[in-house]
């Protein structure tokens, strides 16, 4: 079932049918959005296109394409993306208001295949996004791709030279987990917040402590705070 916060609009379902004589079956699409205004905007654009078949709650899990529409990447968004990643029947696209390089890496790690800024999400761009994903392709704005490559390059340089401190000494996931440690959360609570397993949380924190030659979690949090890493 869809996340309680991110609902699929039941009133938008269209019965599956061919797009026209000699044309293939429509691409089934589920739209997820916590904000009903954002959801209606995307739904209204797509429902006019004969290539698209919008589905409701009952069929959302079988949709070929899942569109997640948000203002920014937050814990609820990440949890939904993780859930969709484990659904082999669908490919996930993100329509978003603002997205930095770190958040972009995070959503790609969550299995997002395509990204479109909301300000650019007109009918043609949305259709292009849907059809590209349905064909197994990825879509990413050129400037975001440049930022991602730069961000990944910084992470690689940090791995080659652990003594060189920068904001990229920690990956986005590592920094997020250390922030939660600094807030007093234990392993189980961090796992629930990030939608990772407890084993993954332990492994990530152990990797930070080992790589930076620290003693324990408290030492790691103190180190990160002193060096502006979280």
Beta strands, then each sheet from edge to edge (+ up, - down):
strand 1: 27-33
strand 2: 52-54
strand 3: 65-70
strand 4: 91-96
strand 5: 112-117
sheet 1: 2+ 1+ 3+ 4+ 5+
end
